[in-house]
Structure formats: structure tokens, C-alpha cells
Amino acid sequence: MTSINSELIIDGKILRKNISYIKEKLKDKSKFMAVIKSDAYGHHLENVVKDIDDLADGYGVVRLNEAKKIRNLSDKKILLMQGIYSQDELLEAKELNLDMVVHNSDQFQILKDNNSYNNLWLKINTGMNRLGFEIKEFLEIYDEHLHDKKFTLMTHLAASNDKDSLSNKNQFKLFNDLSKKMNKDVDLSIANTGCIMNFPEYTYDWVRCGIGIYGGYFKDQEIKTAMTLRSPIVNIRQIKKGERVGYDGRAEAQDNMSIATVYLGYADGLPLKIKDGTSVMINNQIAEVFGRVSMDLTTIDISNIENCSIGDWCEFFSEDLPMSNIAISNDLISYYFMTGVKSRVKKVYKRTD
Ligand SMILES: *Cc1c(COP(=O)(O)O)cnc(C)c1O
């Protein structure tokens, strides 16, 4: 039996190219942590580790089960970026030789109770107001428990993509001032992808790079989308001026048109709110979404596409159609598309060798 499906194709070569390009921005001493939380932003954790292990100095994840999968494949540093939430998790993390973030006093209490001060990353709130110790609170802990310990001091930027945002300046200053009070063994880490690209002077000892690896950083054309989401055309029809397409008749034909229906809907992870006019690619030509996304189908205006037939692929993003296109034109972010594709879409990982 043959059957059709939409496909999510991941190209390991592009991941490697993106990493190599981003690493050129780092200061000599900065080490590169590949952030591969959330199944490597939807790219398949194990395959990604196998493909990039020689390029990474360490890995960042949030869940213990992801750390475990990495540990089976690599001896490199693995950081639990939200740390542990119980004694059991601490024991498991130690067993796997993980580094862990400590972001509040509840977590620090668990570590104190176990006299466990190795491999810690102390997270400071410098303005994001999500996780992290207040500076005063941290300094009390530092003076009492950490002043003679080796650890990494970290914080996270709220607006790293915005070069001119005042919040970055404030966060850098708070972090920098605090770092001067630390003993000489303390490492520093602040940079995610946006910070590496916009503020390379702050790459310090460790960068924590996620979205740039996968090509979702949209302000530098050298960084390429590593995922292709494509779906076959299952029907083509002609409609007349004034006719409407799809639920609620959202799209109305201003002229006679050709409409292709493709095998991908919101149950596959394509957001419901995708707007009419969003670019897709068919046979290397740009076509546009026309009509509301359904559960299993999406309709495309192919009036201007040459040689288009049932079975042809419609690409929603790819190396040639950057994910930032569909993200920006729909007021979404590439992180959301990467992590949103559902399991019923066939995932194909192309290894580098
Ligand atoms: C996800 C995450 C990153 C990676 O951010 P990108 O913008 O994807 O590069 C860095 N640091 C922490 C703490 C994170 O949770």
C-alpha cells in the first residue's frame, strides 16, 4: 500500500554550518553550549547530538529525560537549565554528572541539604522577572555558602534581538557589576543567540545558543533554516470571481482563480491563525495561502504557478523559504513553528555523513 503524508525534513549539514558560522562571532575563551531543549527545538535530539557533538562544548536542556538521552551519546557538559525540583531529581542529576541551574532559594535548600555544591549555575534576575535570584538575596547566599566555590554566574536577556533596547543595557550593567564581586573561579554566562549576534562583547565564558543553530534567527541571511515542512497537493480546482474558499468564507476570489488543497492543517501544527497571503513555495515558485487553515487541509492560491499538479509538494518553510517569513508575516516566532509540528507528520532526519 502506498500512502501520502506531509513531511518534516531536517538537514544536519545546515545545523553544522549554522554553528560554525555563529562560533566565529565568539571571543576566544567562550565555550559553545548547544541548547537542545524541547527535542532540539523539534529537530530530534539524538540525531542532532550525533551530528554536532564535535562542534559543541556542552548541551543545554530543561528535562531530565532529555539529559539522559544525551548522556548515552556524549560525555560533554550537560546543563539542566531549570535545575532540579526535588531530592530525587538531584540524585538522578548527580548520577548523570549533570550541571544544574539554581534559580531560587527552594532549589538552593535542596542542594544545601545534600551538601552538593559542584557543577552549579547560579541564575540571577536582572530584569526578566521570570526565574533567578534577586541580587541582594544572591549576595547573602554567596557570602555564606559560595564565596570560595567554583560555579557559573548566569542571567538571561529579555530582548536580545533588539540592539537598541534599554533593557539590555540595564541587564548587562547589573550582571557586570555583580560579576566584579565574585571570586576568580566564577565563570560567566549571559548570551543566547540574539546576544551573540548583537552583543558579541558579552559572550564571556559560555554562550547558550539555541535558535541560531536551527536557523530561526532572522536578522542574518547566512543563518539558514534547517527544517523543511512540506505537504502534497491533494486537489486542484478552478473558482470564479466572487466565490469564497474555506471555513467562514474568509477568502473571497477577486478574480477567477486556481486553488490547490494541501494535506496539512492545524492538527499537524500549522497555526490556525495563518493569514491569507502568507508565502509558500510550490515547484520553486511563491504561492499564497488563501482561506482559513482547517484541521487537516490548507488552501493555496496557485493562479500564478506554472505546471502545478496533484502530488506536487507545497513547502511552508525550507532552506530557500526562511522560517522567519511565515513567522513574521503571522506575528509569530520561529521557535513556535519548530516546536509545534505534530507527530503525525513524517519526520525525516538527513544525517551529515
Ligand atoms: C532556551 C534558552 C536559551 C537559548 O536561547 P536562544 O534564543 O534559542 O538562543 C538560552 N538560555 C536559556 C536559559 C534558555 O532557556
The ligand as a MOL file (V3000), in Angstrom:
LIG
                    3D

  0  0  0     0  0            999 V3000
M  V30 BEGIN CTAB
M  V30 COUNTS 15 15 0 0 0
M  V30 BEGIN ATOM
M  V30 1 C 16.3020 28.3890 25.6120 0
M  V30 2 C 17.3740 29.0590 26.3580 0
M  V30 3 C 18.4800 29.6130 25.6740 0
M  V30 4 C 18.6040 29.6290 24.1680 0
M  V30 5 O 18.0420 30.7900 23.6460 0
M  V30 6 P 18.0190 31.0800 22.0550 0
M  V30 7 O 17.3490 32.3920 21.9610 0
M  V30 8 O 17.1880 29.9770 21.4530 0
M  V30 9 O 19.4040 31.0610 21.5700 0
M  V30 10 C 19.4950 30.1760 26.4340 0
M  V30 11 N 19.4220 30.2160 27.7740 0
M  V30 12 C 18.3760 29.7010 28.4590 0
M  V30 13 C 18.3660 29.7660 29.9430 0
M  V30 14 C 17.3120 29.1300 27.7810 0
M  V30 15 O 16.2810 28.6180 28.4700 0
M  V30 END ATOM
M  V30 BEGIN BOND
M  V30 1 1 1 2
M  V30 2 1 2 3
M  V30 3 2 2 14
M  V30 4 1 3 4
M  V30 5 2 3 10
M  V30 6 1 4 5
M  V30 7 1 5 6
M  V30 8 2 6 7
M  V30 9 1 6 8
M  V30 10 1 6 9
M  V30 11 1 10 11
M  V30 12 2 11 12
M  V30 13 1 12 13
M  V30 14 1 12 14
M  V30 15 1 14 15
M  V30 END BOND
M  V30 END CTAB
M  END
